Amino acid sequence: MTSTTDRTTDTATAVADVLKMPGPRPARPTAWSTSLSFGWRALLKIKHVPEQLFDVTMFPIMFTLMFTYLFGGALAGSTSAYVQFLLPGILVQTVVMITMYTGLTLNKDIEKGVFDRFRSLPIWRPSPLVGALLGDVVRYTIASIIVLLLGLVLGFRPDGGLIGVVASIGLLLLFSFSLSWIWTMFAMLMRTEQAVMGVSMFILFPLTFASNIFVDPATMPGWLQAFVGVNPISKLVTSIRGLMAGTVEMADLAIVFGWCAGFVVIFGPLTMRLYNRKS
């Protein structure tokens, strides 16, 4: 019977033989390849726990139907008229609200010690975070498609055509990816995923409901109009409505791109600083 010592010696010899084999060493993984690997990891987690897709399938359907039929008749006279105004906004609300799950997932990985292993790997340092965000982009895309298909069934007709719709989804995905860096920062700061969810909801609810998603801000009090006017969610909704209608203003797009850049430039380095210090 082979002893443990003999097996250890044989393994060490085999490893040494592999290291001595002729030929170039494998190339060091690039930042892009490692980020994609972690993005694929996020998708595999959905494969093994498909219940994670509940928030990007059932919630979009519920929100769209509920707000269309609750407010459509009162605000626009009919649901078919209201859905033309509502759908770009409800699309933004649906996707933006689920961005907080990025922070919840990262916080859970940190508490389990998984990220301690990632930091010991010879890879680009931000790749576990960037990969997680890239994986969530797939979830955002699924939610966007569900809302748009349901909107078409309810009577939504984008005058901007296919190009306007695709551009709208692309802009929404970019904004959501950038916004998610805020929740990754909270994932590093908070000790539990419940705390991350509480802080995220505290920020997201005022941003989404105190906006131009559901009604024209002209009907609001002056102080609320001032907040809605500078709210990044309002700027995003205005741009997406313009793209879908084929009447987008470049100034609105520039403001949205500015917010995206600001989120990444400010919260990306803060997240990485906290990530590197995380014990």
N, C-alpha and C positions, 0 to 999 in steps of 0.2 A: 504493500500500500504506500502510495506517495505521501510524504509528510508535507506539512504546511510550509516548512522551510524550503523544501525542494521545489514546491510550486511557486513560491515567491522568487526563488533564484531563476527558475525557468522564465517567469514573466519578465523579470529584469533583463535577462539575456535577450529575450525576444524584442523588447523595447529598444535595447542598445543596437540590435541588428537592424531594426527599422531606421533608426537615426543614422546609421552608417550607409544606408542604401544610396547609390549614386542618383544624381538628378537634382534639379532645383527644389528648394523648399517651397511649400505652398505659399502663395501670396497672402499677405496680411489682409484680413477682411476690411473692406471699405466702409465708410460711414453709411453709405446708402444701403449696402448689402446687409449690414447688421441691423439697421432700422427696419428693413423689409422683413428680416427674420423675426424680429419682435412683433411686427405687425401681423405676421402669419400666426405667431403664438396667440395673439389676441383673438384671431378668427377661430383658431382651434378650440379655444375655451368656449366659444359660442357653439361649436359643433358638439362638444361634450355636454354642455348645459344649454340646450336650445331655449330654455325659459328666459334667457337673457334677452331674447328678441321680442318679448312681450311688450316692452316699453316702446319699441319702434314699429309695432304692428297694430296692437289694439288701441293704444293711447291716441295715435294720430286719427284713427277712424272715429273714436269716441269724441275727441275734441272738435273735429270738423263737423260731424253731425249735430252735436249738442249746440255749438254756437250758431251754426247756420239756422237751425230750426227754432232756437230760443229767441234770437235777436233779429232774424231776417225780416219777418213781417213788421215788427215794431220800428226798425230803423230804416228800412229801405222799401217797405211796402210789399215785398215778396222775397222769398228765399232765392229765387233765380237772380234777382237784381243784387241782393246782398252778397251772394257768393262771389260775384265779380270783384267786389271790394275786399271781402274777407279772406279769400283763399291765399293770396300772397302773404298776408299777415299771419294766418294760422299756420302756414308752412314754416315761417320764421319761428313762431312760438314753439311749434312742435320740436324742431331740430335743436333750437337753442336750449330748451328745457332739458333735453337728454344729454347735453354736453357735460352736466355735472357728474354723470356716471363714470367719466374718465377718472375724476378724483377719487371716487369711491373704490374703483378697481385697484388703482395704484396704492391707496392707503391699505387695502386688504393685503396686497402683495408685500408691502413694507412690514406690516405687523406679523406676517408669516415668516419673515426672514428671507424671502426670495430675492429681494434686491441686494442683500448682502453678497449673495453669490454672483449676481450680475456685475457688481462693482469690482470683483476679483478677476473678471475676464479681460483678456487683452483686446478690447474693442473700444470704439468711439464712445466716450462717456455718456453723452446724451441719448444714445440709441435706444435704451430701454424705454425712455420717456417718449421719444419721437415715434418709435414703433407702436407704442400703445395708442398714441393719438392717430396714427395712420390707420390702425385697425378700426378705431371708432369712426373714421370717415366712411367706412363701408356701412356702418349702422346708420349714419346720417343719410347716406344715399338711399338706403332702403326706405327710411321714413319719408324722405322727400317724394319718392316715386309713389308710395302709397297715398299720400295726401293729394298729389296731382291726379292720379287715376280716379280717386274718389271725387275730386272736384269736377273732373270731366263728366262723370256720371251725373253729378248734381246740376250741371249746366254751365260750368266755367269754360269760357272760351278766350284764350290768350290771343290778342291781336298781334302780338309780337312774333307769333309762329314758333316753330320748333327751335330756331336760333335763340329767340328770346327766353324760352323756357330753359334750354340747356345753359345759357349764360347765367340765368337766375340761380339755378342749382349750383353751378360752379362758384358763384359769388357767395352763396350761403354756406357751402362747404369750406371755403377759405375763411370766412368769418368765424365759423364754428370751430375750426382747427385752431385759429388764433385765440379765440376766447377760452378754449380748453386749457391753455397755459395757466390761467388764473386758478382753475380747480386743481391742477397738478401742484401748484404752490401750496394750496390749502391741504392737499394730501400729505405734504411734508410737514406742515405745521401742526395739524390736528392728530390727536392720539387714537381716535376711533372713527370708523366710517360714518357713524351716526352724527358725529360732530361735523364732519365734512358736508354731509347732506343738509344739516341744519343751516350752516353758514351759506351754502350754495343757494338754498331756497330763499333765504333772507335777502340775497342780492338779486336773484332772478325774478322773483315775483314783482317787485316794483318796476324793474326794467321792462318786463313784458306786458304787464297790465297797465302801467302808466305810460302808454305809447299810443301810436296811431294804428295799432293792429285791428281794433274792433270798431272805432268810431273816428270821425274827423275831429282833430284837436280844436277846431274853431268853436265847438260846442262846450269846451271846457273852461273853467275859471282861468284868469290870466296867469296866476302863479303856477298852475298846473301846465298851461300851455308852454310856459318858459322851460319847465323841466322836460316836457315831451320834445321840445325843439332841439335840445342838446343831447337827448337820449340816443345812444348809438343804435339801439334796436329800432327806433323810429327812422333813423337815417337808412338803415338796412332795408326796412320794409318799403320805404319810399323808392329806393333804388330798384328793388325787385319788382314792385308794381310797375315802375317805368319800363324795365326790361321786358316784362310780360305784355305790356301794352304797346311796346314799340316807341315809347316817348321818353326814354330815360334822359336825365340831365347829367352831363359829365361832372358837374360840380358835386352832385350827390354821390356819384361813384368815387370821386376823389376823396371825399370825406370818409366813406366806408373803408377804402384802402388805407387811409391814414389811421383809422382806428385799429385795423388789422395789424399794421406795422407796429403801432404803439403797444398792443397787447403782447406781441412776440418780443419786441425789444426790451420791454420793462419786465415782464413776468417770466420770460424764458431764462435770462441770467439769474433772476432771483430763485427760480425753481432749481436750477443747477447748483447754485451756491448751497441751498438747503440740502439738496440731494448728496452733495459731496461731504457735507458735515453730518449727515444722518448716521447715527450710531446703531 
